Amino acid sequence: MPDGKPAGYVAEPIDEKAASPTAPHTDGKADAPTAEPSAAKQAKRRPPWMWIVAGAVALLVLYEAIPWVITAFETVSTDDAYVNGHVTFVAPRVPGHVVRVLVDDNNHVHKGDLLVELDKEPYQVKVAIAQAEVAVARSDLIMAKAKDESLAGQAHSERFDLAHAMEDLKNQVAELHAAVASLQAANARLVKAKADFDRERELFKQRVISANDYDAFQESYSVAQADQEKAREDVYRIRAALGLPPPAKADELAKVPPDLDETFSEVKSAQARLQQTVAQLGVKPTFNQSPDQMITNFLKRDPSGNLDRIVAQLLKSAPDLVQADAKLTEAEANLRQAELNLRYCDVVADIDGVVTRRDVNPGDQVLAGQQLMALRSLTDIWVDANFKETQLAKLRIGQPVDLDVDMYGRHQLFKGRISGFTMGTGSTLALLPPENATGNFVKVVQRLPVRIDLIDYNPDVKPLFVGLSVTPYVSIYEKPTGPDAGKILQPAINAGPAPASAAVSR
């Protein structure tokens, strides 16, 4: 080398302070403590922005950690929660040909909006037929009323005929008694005339009286015989008219059976006619009653025995009238059913919601009850949160819940409250529930669905869709509010007595 240094030689750095003539002379032992304070001074001289960044990071950590810690201690949460809601399946009530479909999937509809229209012409024809049947039934009812009123008038007349027949019977019995009395008088006159004739005949034989006197007594006797015979025939005639046989003894001519009114032909005929007429008015005839008993029982239908009110009451329950009224009611019911079927040709929305799963097109032939589409409600929704069984100890109905929905980002919370607990875990409600009766059993923490109802939910501002993921935070230390607050089971619902006829659901 030109400078006389070996190859590979590297010059050591020269300490300017040591080389300086003014620097104090120190040996090697004094140089080491001097280097350490120099490094500490360099560390203390770090830039301020590093300290600012470190402080900001610490504050950010505290800002995020403190609420998380508070929330963790004051709430119970799960990430296994979803929005749920009712679905209404739209189906026609009557079969028919689809003419129009006015909605499509994802359309928002209101209750009562027309969704599908069926061909109405066949049902309009049925309505016209039902209207004609109603008109015929009304005319039949009018005819039945006129007929029953005529029967009522006839019953009035025949009731008086029966009374007249009974009066005639009494008159004939009285005539019989009078005829028997006349017969008895004729018998007495005959006896006297015969005695006078016998006496005068002996005097005529003795030529005491003249022939003219004898002829007068003979004539009187013959007339008495004729009068007696006529009186007897009158008695027999009256008895025959009363349907009485000749008496066995002469003193029984005036004897009349006590039940003569039940066997007398004219009375029985009048009674039968009255029974036939009132039977058409709904009065059950009783053939073993006497006419007096029949009239008495008939008048008992009204407390005051007013015949007009009795007949008016019978007119309301007359079989012909009831039958005609029933036919009119049936025809009117058929008309209402036909009008309903015509109205059912317009398939409308039963709830406010959104159309999903549309499966109908114009030209389709649909059946009653066939599913055409579904409606998802935007208002009647809730959250099903599947909490672990180890989280249920402090959960109660009425506790407030903050619902964090991922769809709207963080810190977009919805308010809710616990409304009930499902009576069974999700595994037991599965199609194939687990069978744990095996030798190799491993305990798995189960989850119980808890229903959370939304509070002050406005679907027009921020709608929630069925199936969205939700993270609920239940405030377990806040006081439960609302119905059944603080309970685990909801009370039994008192629905009242069952209706006579179950309503047909749409």
Summary of the structure (lengths in Angstrom):
residues: 506
radius of gyration: 59.8
end to end distance: 111.5
largest distance: 240.0
contacts: 1298
relative contact order: 0.15
helix: 47%
strand: 16%
